[in-house]
């Protein structure tokens, strides 16, 4: 997505992750926001929740802070975009992340079946084989660990989990990017229209897979959603479509891709960390992973709305107030994580980070994502112990509404 500099005359204290300087480094803004009362972002149309304890308060009280607006509705786009979606018969239901209780549990328990410990273990051979094949294909002069490694690695794994044929990966990625565009309220309407045009084809594609799994169930997420799991019945087809295209394919791809590359960048930027990881990868890769998930949370945050008049961090909030939970800010709250900008492999409370959320809507794919990150890093460090950042490399970040990730990670092998 192409972005421009923030206009000089905009509000003095606002947040827009698609423009400078917030795109490059949102943490200067987060630090300033934590020192203030809750502020409304005119750009995002919500109060920004940036302090760790305020985030915990919201997450732990779903009765007061509803998840209904957690991710935007694609049918909330401009009328001309909605017309295209309707013409394509594209379904729109509440995603599992948008559900409150009691509707949440039956959907979540079925969704969880795709990410059990047994499923994680079953995916390990695919992870190991994919990592080796990708490393074997690295150009002799070096590689881009985003495009040459993290993207195809995670695409292969998430396709196998969901039940997508591997030969359809490139097309599914286009549709996944379309889903992200339609969620992005800051994208121009022309991009929304182009994405909406393609979503009809995606709908028909997913329905064919759903129909196949109804007749021929397999060990994959689509079959779980269709037939039910954990004592709960299968979901309606429109719900299955929305979960697959959103919570499974979008969330399961972007966050894991970005966590792999952010962790590798942190390891390669600091010689002392690199040496500790090389000396004891079994112990140190998980430590590095958790610390970088804390410091560089790959998911920016989710929305909430108040169900009653309340107060948060000293700020009164009437019923119906929209909030944006900025997990990346909470993970660098200096009152909880001393020296928060540093990568500390021995941080005692690192598992208190909010990178995967918490409570009712904690990420169901977290165990799978941790396994993917671990395997991806193990293969890189064990097979390429001389890996270094390419000369002159400087990290730049994608322009993304929901995610925080590197555009490239160039290395020499």
C-alpha positions as CSV (number, residue, x, y, z in Angstrom):
1,X,0.0,0.0,0.0
2,X,1.3,3.4,-0.9
3,X,1.2,6.0,1.8
4,X,2.2,9.7,2.2
5,X,3.6,11.8,4.9
6,X,1.2,12.9,7.5
7,X,-0.3,16.3,6.7
8,X,1.5,19.2,8.6
9,X,-1.8,20.6,9.8
10,X,-3.2,17.4,11.3
11,X,-4.1,17.1,15.0
12,X,-1.1,17.4,17.3
13,X,-1.7,14.0,18.9
14,X,-3.1,11.4,16.7
15,X,-2.0,7.9,15.5
16,X,-1.9,6.6,11.9
17,X,0.1,3.4,11.4
18,X,0.2,3.9,7.6
19,X,2.2,7.2,7.5
20,X,5.5,8.6,8.8
21,X,6.7,8.6,11.6
22,X,4.3,6.0,13.1
23,X,4.9,3.5,10.2
24,X,8.6,3.4,10.9
25,X,8.5,3.5,14.7
26,X,5.2,3.7,16.6
27,X,7.0,3.4,19.9
28,X,7.9,7.0,20.3
29,X,4.2,7.8,20.0
30,X,3.2,4.9,22.3
31,X,5.6,6.2,25.0
32,X,4.1,9.6,24.9
33,X,0.5,8.2,24.9
34,X,1.2,6.2,28.0
35,X,2.1,9.4,29.8
36,X,-1.3,11.0,29.0
37,X,-4.9,10.3,29.8
38,X,-6.7,8.2,27.2
39,X,-6.8,10.1,23.9
40,X,-9.2,9.9,21.0
41,X,-7.6,9.2,17.6
42,X,-9.5,11.2,15.0
43,X,-7.9,9.1,12.3
44,X,-8.9,5.7,13.8
45,X,-12.1,6.9,15.5
46,X,-11.4,5.3,18.8
47,X,-9.7,6.0,22.2
48,X,-6.2,4.6,22.2
49,X,-5.5,2.2,25.1
50,X,-1.8,2.2,25.5
51,X,-0.9,1.4,29.2
52,X,-0.5,-2.2,30.2
53,X,-2.8,-2.1,33.3
54,X,-5.5,-0.4,31.2
55,X,-5.2,-3.0,28.6
56,X,-5.5,-5.8,31.2
57,X,-8.6,-4.1,32.7
58,X,-10.3,-4.1,29.3
59,X,-9.3,-7.6,28.3
60,X,-10.3,-9.0,31.7
61,X,-13.8,-7.4,31.7
62,X,-15.6,-8.5,28.5
63,X,-19.0,-7.6,30.1
64,X,-18.0,-3.9,30.1
65,X,-15.8,-3.9,27.0
66,X,-17.5,-5.8,24.2
67,X,-15.5,-7.4,21.4
68,X,-18.2,-6.8,18.8
69,X,-16.1,-4.3,16.9
70,X,-12.8,-6.2,17.4
71,X,-12.1,-6.2,13.6
72,X,-14.1,-4.0,11.2
73,X,-16.9,-5.5,9.1
74,X,-16.3,-5.7,5.4
75,X,-19.9,-4.7,4.9
76,X,-19.2,-1.4,6.7
77,X,-17.3,-0.1,3.6
78,X,-18.7,2.5,1.2
79,X,-22.0,1.7,-0.5
80,X,-20.4,1.0,-3.8
81,X,-18.1,-1.5,-2.2
82,X,-21.0,-3.2,-0.4
83,X,-22.9,-3.5,-3.7
84,X,-19.9,-5.4,-5.2
85,X,-19.7,-7.7,-2.2
86,X,-23.5,-8.4,-2.4
87,X,-23.2,-9.1,-6.1
88,X,-20.6,-11.7,-5.4
89,X,-22.6,-13.3,-2.5
90,X,-19.7,-12.7,-0.1
91,X,-20.9,-13.7,3.4
92,X,-20.3,-11.5,6.4
93,X,-20.9,-12.8,9.9
94,X,-19.3,-12.0,13.2
95,X,-15.8,-13.4,13.3
96,X,-15.0,-15.5,16.4
97,X,-12.8,-12.6,17.6
98,X,-15.9,-10.3,17.5
99,X,-18.1,-12.6,19.5
100,X,-19.1,-12.1,23.2
101,X,-20.4,-14.8,25.4
102,X,-22.5,-16.9,25.3
103,X,-22.1,-17.0,21.5
104,X,-18.3,-17.1,21.6
105,X,-17.7,-20.5,23.3
106,X,-19.4,-22.9,20.8
107,X,-17.6,-21.2,17.9
108,X,-14.2,-21.0,19.7
109,X,-14.2,-24.6,20.9
110,X,-14.7,-25.8,17.3
111,X,-12.0,-23.5,16.0
112,X,-9.6,-24.6,18.8
113,X,-9.7,-28.1,17.3
114,X,-7.4,-27.0,14.5
115,X,-4.6,-26.0,16.8
116,X,-4.4,-28.8,19.4
117,X,-1.1,-30.1,20.7
118,X,-1.6,-33.2,18.5
119,X,-2.1,-31.0,15.4
120,X,1.1,-29.0,16.3
121,X,3.1,-32.3,16.5
122,X,1.5,-33.6,13.3
123,X,2.7,-30.4,11.5
124,X,6.3,-30.6,12.6
125,X,7.5,-32.8,9.7
126,X,6.0,-30.3,7.3
127,X,7.7,-27.4,9.1
128,X,11.1,-29.1,9.1
129,X,10.9,-30.2,5.5
130,X,9.8,-26.8,4.3
131,X,12.5,-25.0,6.2
132,X,15.2,-27.2,4.7
133,X,13.8,-26.9,1.1
134,X,13.7,-23.1,1.3
135,X,17.2,-22.8,2.7
136,X,18.5,-25.2,0.0
137,X,17.1,-22.7,-2.6
138,X,18.7,-19.6,-1.2
139,X,20.7,-17.7,-3.8
140,X,24.5,-18.0,-3.2
141,X,24.9,-14.3,-2.7
142,X,22.4,-14.1,0.1
143,X,18.6,-14.1,0.7
144,X,15.7,-12.0,1.8
145,X,14.4,-13.8,4.9
146,X,10.9,-12.2,4.3
147,X,10.3,-13.1,0.7
148,X,12.6,-16.1,0.4
149,X,11.9,-17.8,3.7
150,X,9.2,-16.5,6.2
151,X,6.5,-15.9,3.6
152,X,6.7,-19.3,1.8
153,X,7.4,-21.2,5.1
154,X,4.3,-19.8,6.8
155,X,2.1,-20.1,3.7
156,X,3.0,-23.8,3.4
157,X,2.2,-24.5,7.0
158,X,-1.1,-22.5,7.3
159,X,-2.4,-24.0,4.0
160,X,-1.8,-27.5,5.4
161,X,-3.5,-26.6,8.7
162,X,-6.6,-25.1,7.0
163,X,-6.8,-27.7,4.2
164,X,-5.9,-25.5,1.1
165,X,-4.2,-27.3,-1.8
166,X,-0.6,-26.2,-2.0
167,X,-0.8,-25.4,-5.7
168,X,-3.4,-22.6,-4.8
169,X,-1.1,-20.8,-2.4
170,X,-0.4,-17.8,-4.7
171,X,-4.0,-17.1,-5.4
172,X,-5.0,-17.6,-1.8
173,X,-2.5,-15.0,-0.8
174,X,-4.0,-12.5,-3.2
175,X,-7.4,-13.1,-1.7
176,X,-6.0,-12.9,1.8
177,X,-4.5,-9.5,1.0
178,X,-7.9,-8.5,-0.3
179,X,-9.5,-9.4,3.1
180,X,-6.9,-7.2,4.8
181,X,-7.6,-4.3,2.5
182,X,-11.4,-4.5,3.1
183,X,-10.7,-4.5,6.9
184,X,-8.5,-1.4,6.5
185,X,-10.7,1.6,7.0
186,X,-7.8,3.9,5.9
187,X,-7.4,2.3,2.5
188,X,-8.8,4.3,-0.5
189,X,-12.1,3.2,-1.9
190,X,-10.5,2.2,-5.2
191,X,-8.5,-0.5,-3.4
192,X,-11.7,-1.6,-1.5
193,X,-13.5,-1.9,-4.8
194,X,-10.8,-4.0,-6.5
195,X,-10.6,-6.3,-3.5
196,X,-14.3,-6.6,-3.3
197,X,-14.5,-7.7,-7.0
198,X,-12.2,-10.6,-6.2
199,X,-13.9,-11.7,-3.0
200,X,-16.8,-13.3,-5.0
201,X,-14.4,-15.7,-6.6
202,X,-12.8,-16.5,-3.1
203,X,-16.3,-17.2,-1.8
204,X,-17.0,-19.8,-4.5
205,X,-13.6,-21.3,-4.0
206,X,-14.1,-21.7,-0.3
207,X,-17.6,-23.1,-0.7
208,X,-16.3,-25.9,-3.0
209,X,-13.8,-26.9,-0.3
210,X,-16.5,-26.8,2.4
211,X,-18.8,-29.0,0.2
212,X,-15.9,-31.5,-0.4
213,X,-15.1,-31.7,3.3
214,X,-18.7,-32.3,4.2
215,X,-18.6,-35.4,2.0
216,X,-15.0,-36.3,2.6
217,X,-13.7,-35.1,5.9
218,X,-9.9,-34.9,6.5
219,X,-7.6,-33.9,9.3
220,X,-7.8,-30.2,8.6
221,X,-9.5,-27.1,10.0
222,X,-12.1,-26.9,7.3
223,X,-13.3,-30.4,8.3
224,X,-13.4,-29.4,12.0
225,X,-15.5,-26.3,11.2
226,X,-17.9,-28.3,9.0
227,X,-18.4,-31.3,11.2
228,X,-17.8,-29.9,14.7
229,X,-15.4,-30.7,17.5
230,X,-15.0,-30.8,21.2
231,X,-18.6,-31.8,21.7
232,X,-19.9,-28.8,19.7
233,X,-21.7,-29.0,16.3
234,X,-20.3,-27.8,13.0
235,X,-20.7,-24.2,12.0
236,X,-22.9,-22.8,9.2
237,X,-21.1,-22.4,5.9
238,X,-21.0,-18.6,6.1
239,X,-19.4,-18.8,9.5
240,X,-16.9,-21.3,8.2
241,X,-16.1,-19.0,5.3
242,X,-15.5,-16.0,7.5
243,X,-13.3,-17.9,10.0
244,X,-11.2,-19.5,7.3
245,X,-10.6,-16.3,5.3
246,X,-10.0,-14.1,8.4
247,X,-9.1,-15.6,11.8
248,X,-7.3,-18.6,10.2
249,X,-5.6,-17.4,7.0
250,X,-5.1,-13.7,7.8
251,X,-4.1,-14.0,11.5
252,X,-2.3,-17.3,11.0
253,X,-0.1,-15.9,8.3
254,X,0.8,-12.2,8.9
255,X,1.6,-12.5,12.6
256,X,3.8,-15.6,12.3
257,X,5.6,-14.3,9.3
258,X,6.4,-11.0,11.1
259,X,7.4,-12.8,14.4
260,X,9.9,-15.0,12.5
261,X,11.6,-12.1,10.8
262,X,11.5,-9.8,13.8
263,X,13.1,-12.4,16.0
264,X,15.8,-13.1,13.4
265,X,16.5,-9.4,13.1
266,X,17.0,-9.0,16.8
267,X,19.3,-12.0,16.9
268,X,21.4,-10.8,14.0
269,X,21.6,-7.2,15.2
270,X,23.2,-8.0,18.6
271,X,26.3,-10.2,18.5
272,X,25.9,-11.2,22.2
273,X,22.4,-12.5,21.5
274,X,23.5,-14.2,18.4
275,X,26.3,-16.1,20.2
276,X,23.9,-17.2,23.0
277,X,21.5,-18.5,20.4
278,X,24.2,-20.4,18.5
279,X,25.6,-21.9,21.7
280,X,22.3,-23.2,23.0
281,X,19.5,-23.0,20.4
282,X,17.1,-25.3,22.2
283,X,17.0,-23.0,25.2
284,X,17.7,-19.6,23.7
285,X,15.5,-19.6,20.6
286,X,12.3,-19.8,22.8
287,X,13.7,-17.1,25.0
288,X,14.5,-14.9,22.1
289,X,11.0,-15.6,20.6
290,X,9.1,-14.5,23.7
291,X,11.2,-11.4,24.2
292,X,10.8,-10.3,20.6
293,X,7.1,-11.1,20.7
294,X,7.0,-8.7,23.7
295,X,9.2,-6.0,22.3
296,X,7.9,-6.1,18.7
297,X,4.3,-7.5,18.9
298,X,3.4,-8.5,15.3
299,X,-0.3,-7.7,15.9
300,X,-1.0,-4.0,16.6
301,X,-4.3,-4.4,18.4
302,X,-8.1,-4.9,18.3
303,X,-11.1,-2.7,18.9
304,X,-13.6,-2.8,21.8
305,X,-16.7,-0.8,22.7
306,X,-18.1,0.0,26.1
307,X,-21.4,-1.5,27.1
308,X,-22.0,0.9,30.0
309,X,-20.7,4.1,31.4
310,X,-17.4,3.4,33.0
311,X,-13.9,4.9,33.7
312,X,-10.6,3.7,32.5
313,X,-7.3,5.1,33.6
314,X,-9.0,8.1,35.1
315,X,-10.9,8.9,31.9
316,X,-14.7,8.7,32.0
317,X,-16.1,6.6,29.1
318,X,-19.8,6.7,28.3
319,X,-21.6,3.6,27.0
320,X,-20.9,3.1,23.3
321,X,-17.3,4.5,23.4
322,X,-14.9,2.8,20.9
323,X,-11.5,1.8,22.1
324,X,-8.4,0.5,20.2
325,X,-6.2,-1.8,22.3
326,X,-2.6,-1.2,21.3
327,X,-0.9,-4.4,22.5
328,X,2.5,-3.2,21.2
329,X,2.4,-0.2,23.5
330,X,1.5,-2.3,26.6
331,X,4.3,-4.7,25.9
332,X,6.8,-1.8,26.2
333,X,5.2,-0.2,29.3
334,X,8.1,0.7,31.5
335,X,6.1,0.2,34.7
336,X,5.8,-3.5,33.9
337,X,8.9,-4.3,31.7
338,X,12.0,-2.4,32.9
339,X,14.2,-1.2,30.0
340,X,11.4,-2.1,27.6
341,X,13.2,-1.2,24.4
342,X,16.0,-3.7,25.0
343,X,16.0,-7.4,24.0
344,X,16.7,-9.1,27.4
345,X,16.8,-12.9,27.0
346,X,16.6,-13.3,30.8
347,X,13.6,-11.0,31.4
348,X,11.8,-12.8,34.3
349,X,8.2,-11.7,33.4
350,X,8.4,-11.9,29.6
351,X,5.5,-14.3,29.4
352,X,3.2,-11.5,30.7
353,X,3.4,-10.0,27.2
354,X,0.1,-9.4,25.3
355,X,1.3,-10.3,21.8
356,X,-1.2,-13.1,21.6
357,X,-3.9,-11.3,23.6
358,X,-5.2,-12.7,26.8
359,X,-8.3,-14.1,28.4
360,X,-11.5,-14.9,26.4
361,X,-9.9,-14.1,23.0
362,X,-6.4,-15.3,23.5
363,X,-5.0,-16.4,20.2
364,X,-5.9,-20.1,19.6
365,X,-3.0,-20.5,17.2
366,X,-0.3,-19.4,19.7
367,X,1.1,-22.9,20.2
368,X,1.3,-23.5,16.5
369,X,2.9,-20.1,15.9
370,X,5.5,-20.7,18.6
371,X,6.3,-24.0,17.0
372,X,6.7,-22.4,13.5
373,X,8.9,-19.6,14.8
374,X,11.1,-22.2,16.7
375,X,11.5,-24.5,13.8
376,X,12.2,-21.7,11.3
377,X,14.9,-20.2,13.5
378,X,16.5,-23.5,14.4
379,X,17.0,-24.4,10.8
380,X,18.5,-21.0,10.0
381,X,20.9,-20.9,12.9
382,X,22.0,-24.6,12.7
383,X,22.4,-24.8,8.9
384,X,23.7,-21.2,8.4
385,X,25.8,-20.4,11.6
386,X,27.6,-17.7,9.6
387,X,24.4,-15.8,8.8
388,X,24.8,-12.0,8.9
389,X,22.8,-9.0,8.0
390,X,23.6,-7.8,4.5
391,X,25.9,-4.8,4.3
392,X,24.0,-1.6,4.4
393,X,20.7,-3.2,5.3
394,X,18.3,-1.0,7.2
395,X,14.9,-2.3,8.4
396,X,11.8,-0.8,6.9
397,X,8.2,-1.7,7.8
398,X,5.1,-2.5,5.8
399,X,2.3,-0.1,5.8
400,X,-0.4,-2.1,7.6
401,X,-3.5,-1.2,9.6
402,X,-3.3,-4.3,11.9
403,X,0.2,-5.8,11.7
404,X,3.8,-4.7,12.4
405,X,6.3,-6.4,10.2
406,X,9.5,-6.0,8.1
407,X,9.3,-5.3,4.4
408,X,12.5,-7.3,3.8
409,X,15.4,-8.9,5.8
410,X,18.5,-9.2,3.6
411,X,21.2,-11.5,4.8
412,X,24.4,-13.0,3.6
413,X,24.9,-16.7,4.2
